[in-house]
Amino acid sequence: MPSSAAPCGSRQKSVDAWSAYQRGLWHFGKATPDDNTLAEEFFQRAIDLDPSFAGGYTGLAYAQTRAAGVYGKRKLAEIDNSTFALARQAVSLDGNDAEARTCFGEQLMRRGDYQGALAEVESALAVNPNLAGAYGTLGAVLMWSGQPRKGRAALENSIRLDPRNPNLNLRLLDVAISYYLSRDC
C-alpha cells in the first residue's frame, strides 16, 4: 500500500461522515422546524465522525442560524459565537469550499464586517460562479452596506439560479427591502 493511501478505517469514517452530511442536507432542505433539528443532529454527527470534513461545520452553522433566525427556537445572540466559530472552522479546513466561504461571509455580515463578508463571498464565487447562495449573501451584504440596487441584482440572480430554494421567502424579503432602501417604491 502506498504511503499516501488512507487506512481503510479512515476511509469508512469519511464515507460515514458524508452519509450523515447528506442526511443533514436532506432534512435541512425540507425547511421545517423539526427537520431543521434533525439536520443539526446529522451535521453534528458528520463532524463527530470526521472532524476534518468542512461540510459538517458549514451545515451545522446554517442549521443553527435557521433555528434562531427563522424558527425562533434559539436566540441569535445565543448562537452567534457558535455559528461564527463553525463557519470559520469550515473555511480553515477547506479554503476552496464555496459553501463554507459563503457561510463565513454571512457570519461576518451579521457582525457588521461588510468588507470581510464581501471578500468571503467573492472568494466563494471565484470557486463556484453559479452558487445561488453566494449571490444571495452577496446581495444582502451589498444591500446592507449601502448598495441596495447592486444588492437587488445579486439577489435576483440568486433567485434565478435557485427558484426552489427553501429560503426563497427570505430572498424575496431582501429584494423588497432593497427597493425600500433605494427609494424605488
Secondary structure, DSSP 8 states (H G I E B T S, - for coil): --TTS--HHHHHHHHHHHHHHHHHHHHHHH--HHHHHHHHHHHHHHHHH-TT-HHHHHHHHHHHHHHHHTT-SS-HHHHHHHHHHHHHHHHHH-TT-HHHHHHHHHHHHHTT-HHHHHHHHHHHHHH-TT-HHHHHHHHHHHHHTT-HHHHHHHHHHHHHH-TT-TTHHHHHHHHHHHHHHTT--
